[in-house]
Amino acid sequence: MNTPFAAVLLAGGRSSRMKQDKALLHWHGQDLWQAQLHKLQSLGAERVLLSCRSEQPLYVSPSEGVELMHDPEGADDGPLGAITRCLEEVQMPLLVLAVDMPWMTAAFLREQLRKHESPDKGWFFRGPHGDEALSGLYVPAMLPLMQEALARKDYKLQHIIEAAVHTGLAITHALGDEQMPFFHNVNTPADLK
């Protein structure tokens, strides 16, 4: 994109099905959160954020240029709350990546950013199970939709994307067969194998 953008790694999930913190899983010689963060750092974002719980042992040095965004104590608003807080903080297009999408590539994300010509519109991909909400571009114009959803405790990100597309604030692209593996999640030990 020709417009400055920020990027955030969402690493604060509770990982209940995995029975251990997914962010700390080993992936090609490093913790998964580090591997995912390096992808985002390679994209040329003006700001890179790491969204996590304060008790998670995820440490970045100031020299890495990564901003920590801790979930508020007792927050139970899931990814919607985390993305909303980050978008309110950066006030620019925000590329989101979930920590549990290890097959997502920096090259794919870079290509989507390069092709996207409307920095005032979000973009997402739609697969066989609906919109892929945890890897896409959220924009400040979507904040009122997100804040309203939080206020009524409707935490489904797909509802936000549907409303944003309906009102012209976002676009969706159909996932091709070759792109679907990028969006696979690691939710259980079997998924990782």
Buried (B, 14 or more C-beta within 10 A) or exposed (E): BEEEBBBBBBBBBEBEEBEEBBBBBEBEEEBBBBBBBEBBBBBEBEBBBBBBBEEBEBEBEEEEEBBEBBBEEEEEBBBBBBBBBBBEBBEBBBBBBBBBBBEBEBEBBBEBBEEBEBBEBBBBBBEEEBBBBBBBBBBBBBBEBBEEBBEEEEBBBBBBBBBBBEEEBBBBBEBEEEBBEBBEBBBEEEBBE
